Amino acid sequence: MYDEVLTKLIPTKNAREAFEGEFIYREGKVSIVVDADGEDIDVTRWLARKFLLNLAEYDAKARATAAEKMLKTYNETWRQEDEPLLTKAQFTERLTLVHVSFLGVESVDFMYADDGMFGGHSLIPQSFDGETFTYVQMYG
């Protein structure tokens, strides 16, 4: 279903063998980039297809990693005093998937809007093995 976007990608202006597009997920637009980054574009497209065919599963994994790495930081540092502590479920529900990057044959980034929890910074769970999200970057 979501993998249909791969047939509609257009070349990016910035990189050779890089393509971009967008699709609708959970009622919102999600941009996508597939960039071989000097590696095999067919393998990079295969990785993108694998993730998009199982998007709900990988989205759940990425959100869980974001909560594991960032929930305590939110509750202890970023949360306003008049706001309640969030549970893992409340935290992950506030995240909105806005972008997915497939970079090379193993690297995947899911970018989430933070619903103001971190002052408008995006949270980016990253996978460096094409399967498991292990790191979360705050951006913006």
N, CA, C and O atoms as a GROMACS GRO file, in nm:
protein
  560
    1MET      N    1   0.082  -0.120   0.000
    1MET     CA    2   0.000   0.000   0.000
    1MET      C    3   0.086   0.127   0.000
    1MET      O    4   0.081   0.205  -0.095
    2TYR      N    5   0.167   0.147   0.105
    2TYR     CA    6   0.252   0.266   0.110
    2TYR      C    7   0.369   0.256   0.014
    2TYR      O    8   0.427   0.358  -0.024
    3ASP      N    9   0.403   0.135  -0.028
    3ASP     CA   10   0.514   0.118  -0.120
    3ASP      C   11   0.482   0.170  -0.260
    3ASP      O   12   0.572   0.183  -0.343
    4GLU      N   13   0.355   0.201  -0.287
    4GLU     CA   14   0.317   0.258  -0.417
    4GLU      C   15   0.390   0.389  -0.445
    4GLU      O   16   0.410   0.426  -0.560
    5VAL      N   17   0.429   0.460  -0.338
    5VAL     CA   18   0.500   0.586  -0.356
    5VAL      C   19   0.631   0.565  -0.432
    5VAL      O   20   0.678   0.656  -0.500
    6LEU      N   21   0.689   0.447  -0.423
    6LEU     CA   22   0.817   0.420  -0.489
    6LEU      C   23   0.805   0.428  -0.641
    6LEU      O   24   0.903   0.456  -0.710
    7THR      N   25   0.685   0.404  -0.695
    7THR     CA   26   0.665   0.413  -0.840
    7THR      C   27   0.645   0.556  -0.886
    7THR      O   28   0.644   0.583  -1.006
    8LYS      N   29   0.629   0.649  -0.791
    8LYS     CA   30   0.600   0.788  -0.826
    8LYS      C   31   0.712   0.885  -0.783
    8LYS      O   32   0.694   1.006  -0.790
    9LEU      N   33   0.825   0.832  -0.740
    9LEU     CA   34   0.934   0.917  -0.695
    9LEU      C   35   0.992   0.994  -0.814
    9LEU      O   36   0.993   0.946  -0.927
   10ILE      N   37   1.040   1.114  -0.784
   10ILE     CA   38   1.105   1.195  -0.886
   10ILE      C   39   1.250   1.222  -0.841
   10ILE      O   40   1.278   1.224  -0.722
   11PRO      N   41   1.339   1.241  -0.937
   11PRO     CA   42   1.479   1.269  -0.900
   11PRO      C   43   1.489   1.399  -0.818
   11PRO      O   44   1.421   1.497  -0.847
   12THR      N   45   1.575   1.397  -0.717
   12THR     CA   46   1.600   1.519  -0.641
   12THR      C   47   1.693   1.607  -0.723
   12THR      O   48   1.760   1.560  -0.815
   13LYS      N   49   1.697   1.733  -0.689
   13LYS     CA   50   1.784   1.827  -0.759
   13LYS      C   51   1.926   1.826  -0.704
   13LYS      O   52   2.019   1.874  -0.768
   14ASN      N   53   1.942   1.770  -0.583
   14ASN     CA   54   2.070   1.781  -0.514
   14ASN      C   55   2.165   1.665  -0.533
   14ASN      O   56   2.287   1.685  -0.527
   15ALA      N   57   2.117   1.546  -0.556
   15ALA     CA   58   2.205   1.430  -0.557
   15ALA      C   59   2.174   1.337  -0.673
   15ALA      O   60   2.059   1.323  -0.715
   16ARG      N   61   2.278   1.274  -0.724
   16ARG     CA   62   2.262   1.173  -0.827
   16ARG      C   63   2.210   1.046  -0.761
   16ARG      O   64   2.253   1.012  -0.650
   17GLU      N   65   2.122   0.976  -0.825
   17GLU     CA   66   2.060   0.854  -0.772
   17GLU      C   67   1.990   0.878  -0.638
   17GLU      O   68   1.999   0.796  -0.547
   18ALA      N   69   1.921   0.990  -0.630
   18ALA     CA   70   1.838   1.021  -0.513
   18ALA      C   71   1.701   1.062  -0.565
   18ALA      O   72   1.689   1.134  -0.664
   19PHE      N   73   1.598   1.015  -0.495
   19PHE     CA   74   1.461   1.037  -0.540
   19PHE      C   75   1.375   1.080  -0.422
   19PHE      O   76   1.404   1.047  -0.307
   20GLU      N   77   1.270   1.155  -0.452
   20GLU     CA   78   1.183   1.205  -0.346
   20GLU      C   79   1.036   1.193  -0.387
   20GLU      O   80   1.003   1.181  -0.505
   21GLY      N   81   0.951   1.198  -0.286
   21GLY     CA   82   0.807   1.192  -0.308
   21GLY      C   83   0.736   1.212  -0.176
   21GLY      O   84   0.796   1.256  -0.078
   22GLU      N   85   0.606   1.180  -0.176
   22GLU     CA   86   0.528   1.190  -0.052
   22GLU      C   87   0.410   1.096  -0.058
   22GLU      O   88   0.366   1.054  -0.166
   23PHE      N   89   0.359   1.064   0.060
   23PHE     CA   90   0.242   0.977   0.072
   23PHE      C   91   0.164   1.020   0.196
   23PHE      O   92   0.214   1.095   0.279
   24ILE      N   93   0.043   0.971   0.206
   24ILE     CA   94  -0.043   1.002   0.321
   24ILE      C   95  -0.036   0.886   0.420
   24ILE      O   96  -0.050   0.769   0.384
   25TYR      N   97  -0.012   0.922   0.547
   25TYR     CA   98  -0.006   0.823   0.654
   25TYR      C   99  -0.069   0.884   0.778
   25TYR      O  100  -0.032   0.994   0.819
   26ARG      N  101  -0.165   0.814   0.838
   26ARG     CA  102  -0.235   0.863   0.956
   26ARG      C  103  -0.289   1.006   0.934
   26ARG      O  104  -0.276   1.092   1.021
   27GLU      N  105  -0.347   1.028   0.820
   27GLU     CA  106  -0.412   1.155   0.787
   27GLU      C  107  -0.316   1.271   0.761
   27GLU      O  108  -0.361   1.385   0.750
   28GLY      N  109  -0.186   1.245   0.751
   28GLY     CA  110  -0.092   1.353   0.725
   28GLY      C  111   0.004   1.317   0.612
   28GLY      O  112   0.025   1.200   0.582
   29LYS      N  113   0.062   1.420   0.550
   29LYS     CA  114   0.160   1.398   0.443
   29LYS      C  115   0.295   1.363   0.504
   29LYS      O  116   0.340   1.424   0.601
   30VAL      N  117   0.358   1.265   0.444
   30VAL     CA  118   0.491   1.222   0.483
   30VAL      C  119   0.579   1.232   0.359
   30VAL      O  120   0.550   1.170   0.257
   31SER      N  121   0.687   1.309   0.369
   31SER     CA  122   0.782   1.315   0.257
   31SER      C  123   0.879   1.198   0.269
   31SER      O  124   0.901   1.144   0.378
   32ILE      N  125   0.935   1.160   0.156
   32ILE     CA  126   1.025   1.045   0.152
   32ILE      C  127   1.142   1.077   0.060
   32ILE      O  128   1.125   1.142  -0.044
   33VAL      N  129   1.260   1.031   0.098
   33VAL     CA  130   1.379   1.040   0.014
   33VAL      C  131   1.442   0.902   0.009
   33VAL      O  132   1.458   0.836   0.112
   34VAL      N  133   1.476   0.860  -0.111
   34VAL     CA  134   1.550   0.737  -0.132
   34VAL      C  135   1.680   0.779  -0.199
   34VAL      O  136   1.680   0.819  -0.316
   35ASP      N  137   1.791   0.771  -0.125
   35ASP     CA  138   1.920   0.820  -0.171
   35ASP      C  139   2.023   0.709  -0.156
   35ASP      O  140   2.056   0.669  -0.044
   36ALA      N  141   2.074   0.658  -0.267
   36ALA     CA  142   2.169   0.548  -0.263
   36ALA      C  143   2.301   0.588  -0.197
   36ALA      O  144   2.374   0.502  -0.150
   37ASP      N  145   2.331   0.716  -0.194
   37ASP     CA  146   2.452   0.767  -0.128
   37ASP      C  147   2.576   0.689  -0.173
   37ASP      O  148   2.660   0.651  -0.091
   38GLY      N  149   2.585   0.666  -0.302
   38GLY     CA  150   2.700   0.598  -0.359
   38GLY      C  151   2.693   0.446  -0.354
   38GLY      O  152   2.784   0.378  -0.402
   39GLU      N  153   2.586   0.393  -0.296
   39GLU     CA  154   2.570   0.247  -0.288
   39GLU      C  155   2.471   0.202  -0.395
   39GLU      O  156   2.432   0.282  -0.480
   40ASP      N  157   2.431   0.079  -0.390
   40ASP     CA  158   2.343   0.020  -0.491
   40ASP      C  159   2.201   0.074  -0.477
   40ASP      O  160   2.136   0.053  -0.374
   41ILE      N  161   2.153   0.145  -0.578
   41ILE     CA  162   2.019   0.205  -0.573
   41ILE      C  163   1.911   0.098  -0.566
   41ILE      O  164   1.808   0.120  -0.503
   42ASP      N  165   1.932  -0.016  -0.628
   42ASP     CA  166   1.830  -0.122  -0.624
   42ASP      C  167   1.816  -0.178  -0.482
   42ASP      O  168   1.705  -0.209  -0.439
   43VAL      N  169   1.926  -0.192  -0.411
   43VAL     CA  170   1.921  -0.242  -0.274
   43VAL      C  171   1.858  -0.137  -0.184
   43VAL      O  172   1.783  -0.170  -0.092
   44THR      N  173   1.889  -0.010  -0.209
   44THR     CA  174   1.827   0.099  -0.131
   44THR      C  175   1.677   0.102  -0.154
   44THR      O  176   1.601   0.121  -0.059
   45ARG      N  177   1.632   0.082  -0.277
   45ARG     CA  178   1.489   0.076  -0.308
   45ARG      C  179   1.425  -0.047  -0.242
   45ARG      O  180   1.311  -0.039  -0.194
   46TRP      N  181   1.496  -0.159  -0.239
   46TRP     CA  182   1.445  -0.279  -0.172
   46TRP      C  183   1.423  -0.251  -0.023
   46TRP      O  184   1.321  -0.290   0.033
   47LEU      N  185   1.520  -0.182   0.040
   47LEU     CA  186   1.506  -0.145   0.181
   47LEU      C  187   1.383  -0.056   0.202
   47LEU      O  188   1.305  -0.078   0.295
   48ALA      N  189   1.366   0.043   0.114
   48ALA     CA  190   1.251   0.132   0.124
   48ALA      C  191   1.121   0.053   0.110
   48ALA      O  192   1.026   0.076   0.185
   49ARG      N  193   1.117  -0.038   0.016
   49ARG     CA  194   0.995  -0.119  -0.004
   49ARG      C  195   0.966  -0.204   0.119
   49ARG      O  196   0.851  -0.214   0.161
   50LYS      N  197   1.069  -0.266   0.176
   50LYS     CA  198   1.052  -0.348   0.297
   50LYS      C  199   0.989  -0.266   0.409
   50LYS      O  200   0.895  -0.311   0.475
   51PHE      N  201   1.040  -0.146   0.432
   51PHE     CA  202   0.988  -0.062   0.539
   51PHE      C  203   0.847  -0.014   0.508
   51PHE      O  204   0.761  -0.013   0.596
   52LEU      N  205   0.822   0.025   0.385
   52LEU     CA  206   0.689   0.079   0.349
   52LEU      C  207   0.582  -0.030   0.350
   52LEU      O  208   0.466  -0.001   0.381
   53LEU      N  209   0.617  -0.152   0.316
   53LEU     CA  210   0.520  -0.262   0.323
   53LEU      C  211   0.482  -0.294   0.466
   53LEU      O  212   0.375  -0.349   0.492
   54ASN      N  213   0.570  -0.261   0.560
   54ASN     CA  214   0.548  -0.288   0.702
   54ASN      C  215   0.555  -0.158   0.782
   54ASN      O  216   0.609  -0.155   0.893
   55LEU      N  217   0.501  -0.052   0.726
   55LEU     CA  218   0.517   0.081   0.784
   55LEU      C  219   0.465   0.091   0.927
   55LEU      O  220   0.532   0.149   1.012
   56ALA      N  221   0.349   0.037   0.955
   56ALA     CA  222   0.294   0.046   1.091
   56ALA      C  223   0.388  -0.020   1.192
   56ALA      O  224   0.407   0.033   1.302
   57GLU      N  225   0.446  -0.133   1.156
   57GLU     CA  226   0.539  -0.203   1.245
   57GLU      C  227   0.665  -0.120   1.270
   57GLU      O  228   0.708  -0.105   1.384
   58TYR      N  229   0.724  -0.065   1.162
   58TYR     CA  230   0.846   0.014   1.178
   58TYR      C  231   0.818   0.148   1.245
   58TYR      O  232   0.902   0.198   1.320
   59ASP      N  233   0.703   0.205   1.218
   59ASP     CA  234   0.662   0.327   1.286
   59ASP      C  235   0.653   0.302   1.437
   59ASP      O  236   0.700   0.383   1.516
   60ALA      N  237   0.593   0.192   1.475
   60ALA     CA  238   0.582   0.157   1.618
   60ALA      C  239   0.720   0.138   1.680
   60ALA      O  240   0.743   0.182   1.793
   61LYS      N  241   0.811   0.073   1.608
   61LYS     CA  242   0.947   0.054   1.658
   61LYS      C  243   1.019   0.189   1.675
   61LYS      O  244   1.086   0.212   1.776
   62ALA      N  245   1.004   0.276   1.577
   62ALA     CA  246   1.070   0.406   1.584
   62ALA      C  247   1.013   0.490   1.698
   62ALA      O  248   1.088   0.556   1.770
   63ARG      N  249   0.881   0.488   1.714
   63ARG     CA  250   0.818   0.562   1.825
   63ARG      C  251   0.863   0.506   1.961
   63ARG      O  252   0.889   0.582   2.054
   64ALA      N  253   0.872   0.374   1.970
   64ALA     CA  254   0.916   0.312   2.096
   64ALA      C  255   1.059   0.353   2.130
   64ALA      O  256   1.091   0.380   2.245
   65THR      N  257   1.145   0.359   2.029
   65THR     CA  258   1.282   0.403   2.051
   65THR      C  259   1.286   0.550   2.092
   65THR      O  260   1.363   0.588   2.179
   66ALA      N  261   1.203   0.631   2.029
   66ALA     CA  262   1.196   0.773   2.067
   66ALA      C  263   1.154   0.786   2.213
   66ALA      O  264   1.211   0.866   2.287
   67ALA      N  265   1.056   0.709   2.253
   67ALA     CA  266   1.010   0.714   2.393
   67ALA      C  267   1.118   0.665   2.487
   67ALA      O  268   1.142   0.725   2.592
   68GLU      N  269   1.184   0.555   2.451
   68GLU     CA  270   1.289   0.497   2.536
   68GLU      C  271   1.402   0.598   2.558
   68GLU      O  272   1.455   0.610   2.669
   69LYS      N  273   1.438   0.670   2.453
   69LYS     CA  274   1.552   0.762   2.461
   69LYS      C  275   1.515   0.902   2.509
   69LYS      O  276   1.599   0.973   2.564
   70MET      N  277   1.388   0.945   2.488
   70MET     CA  278   1.355   1.086   2.508
   70MET      C  279   1.245   1.115   2.610
   70MET      O  280   1.230   1.230   2.652
   71LEU      N  281   1.167   1.016   2.652
   71LEU     CA  282   1.056   1.040   2.744
   71LEU      C  283   1.104   1.095   2.877
   71LEU      O  284   1.049   1.193   2.927
   72LYS      N  285   1.205   1.035   2.935
   72LYS     CA  286   1.257   1.083   3.063
   72LYS      C  287   1.309   1.227   3.050
   72LYS      O  288   1.286   1.310   3.137
   73THR      N  289   1.377   1.254   2.941
   73THR     CA  290   1.427   1.391   2.917
   73THR      C  291   1.312   1.489   2.907
   73THR      O  292   1.319   1.600   2.962
   74TYR      N  293   1.206   1.449   2.838
   74TYR     CA  294   1.089   1.538   2.829
   74TYR      C  295   1.030   1.562   2.968
   74TYR      O  296   1.014   1.677   3.010
   75ASN      N  297   0.999   1.455   3.038
   75ASN     CA  298   0.933   1.468   3.169
   75ASN      C  299   1.017   1.543   3.271
   75ASN      O  300   0.962   1.617   3.353
   76GLU      N  301   1.148   1.527   3.268
   76GLU     CA  302   1.235   1.588   3.369
   76GLU      C  303   1.292   1.723   3.331
   76GLU      O  304   1.326   1.803   3.418
   77THR      N  305   1.302   1.750   3.201
   77THR     CA  306   1.372   1.872   3.158
   77THR      C  307   1.287   1.967   3.074
   77THR      O  308   1.288   2.088   3.097
   78TRP      N  309   1.215   1.914   2.977
   78TRP     CA  310   1.143   1.997   2.880
   78TRP      C  311   0.999   2.027   2.920
   78TRP      O  312   0.943   2.127   2.875
   79ARG      N  313   0.939   1.943   3.000
   79ARG     CA  314   0.797   1.959   3.036
   79ARG      C  315   0.779   2.086   3.119
   79ARG      O  316   0.858   2.114   3.209
   80GLN      N  317   0.674   2.160   3.088
   80GLN     CA  318   0.639   2.278   3.168
   80GLN      C  319   0.578   2.230   3.300
   80GLN      O  320   0.513   2.126   3.305
   81GLU      N  321   0.599   2.306   3.405
   81GLU     CA  322   0.553   2.265   3.538
   81GLU      C  323   0.402   2.243   3.545
   81GLU      O  324   0.356   2.161   3.625
   82ASP      N  325   0.326   2.315   3.464
   82ASP     CA  326   0.180   2.301   3.468
   82ASP      C  327   0.129   2.188   3.380
   82ASP      O  328   0.008   2.166   3.372
   83GLU      N  329   0.218   2.116   3.312
   83GLU     CA  330   0.179   2.005   3.228
   83GLU      C  331   0.202   1.873   3.302
   83GLU      O  332   0.298   1.862   3.378
   84PRO      N  333   0.116   1.774   3.280
   84PRO     CA  334   0.132   1.646   3.350
   84PRO      C  335   0.250   1.565   3.294
   84PRO      O  336   0.292   1.584   3.180
   85LEU      N  337   0.301   1.476   3.376
   85LEU     CA  338   0.400   1.379   3.327
   85LEU      C  339   0.333   1.292   3.222
   85LEU      O  340   0.215   1.258   3.234
   86LEU      N  341   0.406   1.257   3.119
   86LEU     CA  342   0.351   1.172   3.014
   86LEU      C  343   0.392   1.027   3.033
   86LEU      O  344   0.502   0.998   3.080
   87THR      N  345   0.302   0.938   2.997
   87THR     CA  346   0.335   0.796   2.990
   87THR      C  347   0.398   0.770   2.853
   87THR      O  348   0.397   0.858   2.766
   88LYS      N  349   0.453   0.652   2.835
   88LYS     CA  350   0.510   0.615   2.706
   88LYS      C  351   0.405   0.624   2.596
   88LYS      O  352   0.432   0.676   2.488
   89ALA      N  353   0.285   0.574   2.622
   89ALA     CA  354   0.178   0.577   2.522
   89ALA      C  355   0.138   0.720   2.488
   89ALA      O  356   0.117   0.752   2.371
   90GLN      N  357   0.126   0.806   2.587
   90GLN     CA  358   0.091   0.946   2.561
   90GLN      C  359   0.200   1.015   2.481
   90GLN      O  360   0.171   1.092   2.389
   91PHE      N  361   0.324   0.988   2.516
   91PHE     CA  362   0.437   1.048   2.445
   91PHE      C  363   0.438   1.008   2.298
   91PHE      O  364   0.448   1.093   2.210
   92THR      N  365   0.428   0.877   2.272
   92THR     CA  366   0.437   0.831   2.134
   92THR      C  367   0.318   0.877   2.050
   92THR      O  368   0.332   0.900   1.930
   93GLU      N  369   0.202   0.892   2.113
   93GLU     CA  370   0.084   0.937   2.038
   93GLU      C  371   0.098   1.082   1.994
   93GLU      O  372   0.038   1.122   1.894
   94ARG      N  373   0.174   1.160   2.065
   94ARG     CA  374   0.191   1.301   2.029
   94ARG      C  375   0.287   1.320   1.911
   94ARG      O  376   0.290   1.428   1.852
   95LEU      N  377   0.363   1.219   1.876
   95LEU     CA  378   0.456   1.228   1.765
   95LEU      C  379   0.383   1.212   1.633
   95LEU      O  380   0.291   1.130   1.621
   96THR      N  381   0.423   1.290   1.534
   96THR     CA  382   0.364   1.283   1.400
   96THR      C  383   0.474   1.256   1.299
   96THR      O  384   0.567   1.336   1.285
   97LEU      N  385   0.463   1.145   1.229
   97LEU     CA  386   0.562   1.112   1.125
   97LEU      C  387   0.549   1.212   1.010
   97LEU      O  388   0.441   1.229   0.954
   98VAL      N  389   0.661   1.278   0.977
   98VAL     CA  390   0.658   1.378   0.871
   98VAL      C  391   0.756   1.350   0.758
   98VAL      O  392   0.742   1.404   0.648
   99HIS      N  393   0.855   1.264   0.784
   99HIS     CA  394   0.955   1.237   0.681
   99HIS      C  395   1.023   1.103   0.706
   99HIS      O  396   1.044   1.064   0.821
  100VAL      N  397   1.056   1.034   0.597
  100VAL     CA  398   1.132   0.909   0.604
  100VAL      C  399   1.245   0.919   0.502
  100VAL      O  400   1.222   0.954   0.386
  101SER      N  401   1.367   0.888   0.547
  101SER     CA  402   1.483   0.887   0.458
  101SER      C  403   1.544   0.748   0.454
  101SER      O  404   1.565   0.685   0.558
  102PHE      N  405   1.570   0.701   0.333
  102PHE     CA  406   1.643   0.577   0.313
  102PHE      C  407   1.776   0.617   0.251
  102PHE      O  408   1.782   0.662   0.137
  103LEU      N  409   1.883   0.602   0.328
  103LEU     CA  410   2.014   0.652   0.288
  103LEU      C  411   2.110   0.535   0.274
  103LEU      O  412   2.160   0.482   0.373
  104GLY      N  413   2.136   0.495   0.152
  104GLY     CA  414   2.220   0.379   0.130
  104GLY      C  415   2.144   0.251   0.156
  104GLY      O  416   2.021   0.251   0.161
  105VAL      N  417   2.217   0.143   0.173
  105VAL     CA  418   2.154   0.012   0.179
  105VAL      C  419   2.115  -0.032   0.319
  105VAL      O  420   2.053  -0.137   0.335
  106GLU      N  421   2.148   0.049   0.425
  106GLU     CA  422   2.114   0.008   0.561
  106GLU      C  423   2.062   0.120   0.650
  106GLU      O  424   2.013   0.092   0.760
  107SER      N  425   2.071   0.243   0.610
  107SER     CA  426   2.040   0.356   0.698
  107SER      C  427   1.899   0.410   0.671
  107SER      O  428   1.862   0.441   0.558
  108VAL      N  429   1.821   0.419   0.779
  108VAL     CA  430   1.683   0.467   0.770
  108VAL      C  431   1.659   0.568   0.882
  108VAL      O  432   1.691   0.541   0.998
  109ASP      N  433   1.602   0.682   0.848
  109ASP     CA  434   1.564   0.783   0.946
  109ASP      C  435   1.414   0.807   0.937
  109ASP      O  436   1.360   0.827   0.828
  110PHE      N  437   1.347   0.806   1.051
  110PHE     CA  438   1.207   0.847   1.061
  110PHE      C  439   1.206   0.980   1.136
  110PHE      O  440   1.256   0.988   1.248
  111MET      N  441   1.152   1.084   1.076
  111MET     CA  442   1.148   1.215   1.140
  111MET      C  443   1.006   1.244   1.190
  111MET      O  444   0.909   1.231   1.115
  112TYR      N  445   0.997   1.282   1.317
  112TYR     CA  446   0.868   1.311   1.379
  112TYR      C  447   0.860   1.456   1.424
  112TYR      O  448   0.956   1.510   1.481
  113ALA      N  449   0.746   1.520   1.399
  113ALA     CA  450   0.715   1.648   1.462
  113ALA      C  451   0.682   1.618   1.607
  113ALA      O  452   0.623   1.514   1.638
  114ASP      N  453   0.720   1.709   1.696
  114ASP     CA  454   0.714   1.681   1.841
  114ASP      C  455   0.591   1.734   1.913
  114ASP      O  456   0.580   1.718   2.034
  115ASP      N  457   0.497   1.797   1.842
  115ASP     CA  458   0.377   1.853   1.906
  115ASP      C  459   0.415   1.952   2.016
  115ASP      O  460   0.343   1.965   2.115
  116GLY      N  461   0.527   2.020   1.999
  116GLY     CA  462   0.570   2.121   2.095
  116GLY      C  463   0.639   2.069   2.219
  116GLY      O  464   0.678   2.148   2.305
  117MET      N  465   0.655   1.937   2.232
  117MET     CA  466   0.715   1.883   2.354
  117MET      C  467   0.860   1.927   2.372
  117MET      O  468   0.905   1.946   2.485
  118PHE      N  469   0.932   1.945   2.263
  118PHE     CA  470   1.072   1.985   2.268
  118PHE      C  471   1.091   2.119   2.196
  118PHE      O  472   1.191   2.140   2.128
  119GLY      N  473   0.997   2.206   2.214
  119GLY     CA  474   1.009   2.340   2.156
  119GLY      C  475   1.009   2.342   2.005
  119GLY      O  476   1.068   2.432   1.945
  120GLY      N  477   0.944   2.245   1.942
  120GLY     CA  478   0.937   2.241   1.797
  120GLY      C  479   1.051   2.168   1.730
  120GLY      O  480   1.059   2.165   1.607
  121HIS      N  481   1.140   2.109   1.808
  121HIS     CA  482   1.249   2.029   1.751
  121HIS      C  483   1.193   1.895   1.702
  121HIS      O  484   1.104   1.838   1.765
  122SER      N  485   1.244   1.848   1.592
  122SER     CA  486   1.205   1.716   1.542
  122SER      C  487   1.283   1.608   1.615
  122SER      O  488   1.395   1.630   1.660
  123LEU      N  489   1.221   1.492   1.627
  123LEU     CA  490   1.289   1.374   1.681
  123LEU      C  491   1.310   1.276   1.566
  123LEU      O  492   1.217   1.247   1.491
  124ILE      N  493   1.433   1.226   1.553
  124ILE     CA  494   1.467   1.140   1.441
  124ILE      C  495   1.525   1.008   1.491
  124ILE      O  496   1.646   0.999   1.514
  125PRO      N  497   1.441   0.906   1.509
  125PRO     CA  498   1.494   0.773   1.537
  125PRO      C  499   1.567   0.721   1.413
  125PRO      O  500   1.518   0.734   1.301
  126GLN      N  501   1.685   0.663   1.434
  126GLN     CA  502   1.768   0.620   1.323
  126GLN      C  503   1.802   0.472   1.334
  126GLN      O  504   1.828   0.418   1.442
  127SER      N  505   1.802   0.408   1.217
  127SER     CA  506   1.844   0.268   1.206
  127SER      C  507   1.968   0.266   1.118
  127SER      O  508   1.969   0.322   1.009
  128PHE      N  509   2.071   0.200   1.166
  128PHE     CA  510   2.195   0.190   1.090
  128PHE      C  511   2.218   0.049   1.036
  128PHE      O  512   2.319   0.023   0.969
  129ASP      N  513   2.125  -0.041   1.065
  129ASP     CA  514   2.138  -0.179   1.016
  129ASP      C  515   2.021  -0.220   0.928
  129ASP      O  516   2.008  -0.336   0.890
  130GLY      N  517   1.935  -0.123   0.894
  130GLY     CA  518   1.821  -0.153   0.809
  130GLY      C  519   1.711  -0.231   0.877
  130GLY      O  520   1.627  -0.292   0.811
  131GLU      N  521   1.712  -0.231   1.011
  131GLU     CA  522   1.611  -0.308   1.083
  131GLU      C  523   1.576  -0.247   1.218
  131GLU      O  524   1.458  -0.227   1.248
  132THR      N  525   1.676  -0.217   1.300
  132THR     CA  526   1.655  -0.178   1.439
  132THR      C  527   1.686  -0.030   1.459
  132THR      O  528   1.791   0.018   1.416
  133PHE      N  529   1.596   0.041   1.522
  133PHE     CA  530   1.622   0.181   1.558
  133PHE      C  531   1.699   0.182   1.690
  133PHE      O  532   1.654   0.125   1.790
  134THR      N  533   1.814   0.247   1.690
  134THR     CA  534   1.900   0.244   1.809
  134THR      C  535   1.938   0.381   1.861
  134THR      O  536   1.992   0.392   1.971
  135TYR      N  537   1.913   0.485   1.785
  135TYR     CA  538   1.959   0.619   1.821
  135TYR      C  539   1.848   0.719   1.789
  135TYR      O  540   1.773   0.699   1.693
  136VAL      N  541   1.838   0.824   1.867
  136VAL     CA  542   1.741   0.930   1.839
  136VAL      C  543   1.814   1.064   1.839
  136VAL      O  544   1.880   1.100   1.936
  137GLN      N  545   1.801   1.135   1.730
  137GLN     CA  546   1.861   1.267   1.716
  137GLN      C  547   1.750   1.372   1.731
  137GLN      O  548   1.640   1.355   1.678
  138MET      N  549   1.780   1.480   1.802
  138MET     CA  550   1.690   1.594   1.807
  138MET      C  551   1.740   1.696   1.706
  138MET      O  552   1.860   1.726   1.702
  139TYR      N  553   1.650   1.749   1.625
  139TYR     CA  554   1.692   1.838   1.517
  139TYR      C  555   1.601   1.961   1.512
  139TYR      O  556   1.481   1.953   1.537
  140GLY      N  557   1.663   2.074   1.480
  140GLY     CA  558   1.585   2.195   1.454
  140GLY      C  559   1.593   2.300   1.557
  140GLY      O  560   1.530   2.405   1.543
   0.00000   0.00000   0.00000
